[in-house]
Amino acid sequence: MRSECKSCKFYNDASNFFVNKKVISEIGLGVCRRNPPIGCGERVDGQVHSDARYGVWPLVYEDDFCGEWKRKR
C-alpha cells in the first residue's frame, strides 16, 4: 500500500461537498481531516472580515501525500 491520501485514514472523498459529484470524483479530489478545519471569514463588499463564520478542510488530490499519513483501518 502506498502512502498517498486516498489510503489515509484522514482522507474523505470531496464529492459529497460539491454539486457536480461526478466531476469531483473523476479528478480524485478530497479533503484532509488530519487537523481541525481552518476558520474562514465572511466576504462583504470585497473585504474579508476576520471573525470566522465557518471552517474548511484543505482540499487534496487522492494521489497526494504528506508526513502525517496513517493507514485506513
PELIN-V755358 format. One record per pair of residues at least 24 apart in sequence whose ideal C-beta (glycine too) atoms are under 8 Angstrom apart, sorted by the first residue. I is the first residue (numbers start at 0). J is the second residue. If there is no record, write none. Layout:
[[I,J] [I,J]]
This chain:
[[0,70] [1,64] [2,64] [2,68] [3,61] [3,62] [3,63] [3,64] [3,68] [4,29] [4,31] [4,59] [4,60] [4,61] [4,62] [4,63] [4,64] [4,65] [4,68] [5,29] [5,61] [5,62] [6,68] [6,70] [6,71] [7,31] [7,68] [7,69] [7,70] [7,71] [8,69] [8,70] [8,71] [8,72] [9,33] [9,67] [9,69] [10,59] [10,61] [10,71] [11,56] [13,58] [26,60] [27,60] [27,61] [27,62] [28,58] [28,59] [28,60] [28,61] [29,58] [29,59] [29,60] [29,61] [30,56] [30,57] [30,58] [30,59] [31,56] [31,57] [31,59] [31,65] [32,56] [33,65] [33,67]]
